[in-house]
């Protein structure tokens, strides 16, 4: 069990940032999913009558489940994961494979539906944690033997294989957004392990050659259309380009300070912003709180990333450092990809915004990641 002295070393700053982001998401979701306000509301009862709290309640319930998982992760020393992570990783891969035996949801083999809970589980989300810890174990073992560096072709190949297997399975679903997150986790891990430049140049060359092949032979016509519209939005503004077009209009309409939450005539409430509570929630938020508010949210993410970078530097061993960097890479990939697609800088991939977008599996995964980071901070050495 946890040493009571360790409780005094909990990273309250990380938890404060996470709770703040979650709170922003809940308030935003309540405003965005409400029936359109008409400006005639004069009492709290008038506002409450138009609120649709279905997703808010589900998100709060998911948060408490994730918080419980976070606490469990904090209790036990992260070193206990080493003997078991291989079995957890294998189980996750098998579950990813089992998805192809289930019915498609939203056109992909991405979820297991649990009808009696009225919820869906996305194994690809939970697999991020097993990839992070599995890679951390493999990479840190090489670092321990080679003065803090990842050396040897066999060690590099082993780490690549651990990431490649679930990545291929997720791409076959197909879910290229999640596959991108997996690859980012690997890249961040290799960066902290000071991998040789030869491997980096080889990977860059392989990626440059592989992207056209993936476009022509792996992507379905619908995914190719998304790429084409991303490169030239005028190709299909009312079809494949509609989501991004409406998102950018909503963001622009927020101007500097925004229209305000629970206000009238917002595009999100009028249903002009698609997937307004999940993938494109950032558009609805910026419409409400403007450029200043949107920038503040991005700053909160930056502060969280730099806090985790500091924790990675203070970890007591390479294993802890690699885990924190992996969780940090997961967060950065999600924030970059989600906000990028809402403003037209990246293709639409269906990636949620951490702690803010609606989604139980993603929220659970992120809170487990927070638990790992806090765990490693609590068990840092007293003196360096």
VENBELWO-V779096 format. One line per field, one symbol per residue. ss: DSSP state (A for helix, B for strand, O for the rest). phi: phi as a letter, one per 40 degrees, with the letter a starting at -180 (. if undefined). Layout:
# VENBELWO-V779096
ss: ???
phi: ???
This chain:
# VENBELWO-V779096
ss: OOOAAAAOOOOAAAAAAAAAAAAAAAAAAAAAOOOOBOOOOOOAAAAAAAOOOAAAAAAAAAAAAAAAAAAAAAAOOAAAAOOOAAAAAAAAAAAAAAAAAOOOBOOBOOOBBBOOOOBBBOAAAAAAAAAAAAAAAAAAAAAAAOOOOOOOAAAAAAAAAAAAAAAAAAAOOOOAAAAAAAAAAAAAAAAAOOOOAAAAAAAAAAAAAAAAAAAAAAOOAAAAAAAAAAAOAAAOOOOOOAAAAAAAAAAAAOOOOOOOOOOBOOOOOOOOOOOOOOOOAAAAAAAAAAAAAAAAAAAAAAAAAAAAAAAAAAOOOAAAAAAAAAAAAAAAAAAAAAAAAAOOOOOOOOOOOOOOOOOAAAAAAAAAAAAAAAAAAAOOOOOO
phi: .cccccccbccccccccccccccdcccccccccccdcbgccbaccccccccbcdccccccccccccccccccccccdccccdcbcccccccccccdccdcccccbfgbcbbbcbcccfbbbbdccccdcccdcccccccccccccbggbcbgccccccccccccccccccccccacccdccdccdccccccccfcccdccccccccccccccccccbbccdccccccccccadccaccbcccdcccccccccccfcbgcgcfbcgcccccgcccfcbbcbccccccccbgcccccccccdccccccccccccccccaccccccccccccccccccccccdccbgcbccbgbccdgbccicccccccccccdcccdcccbcccbb
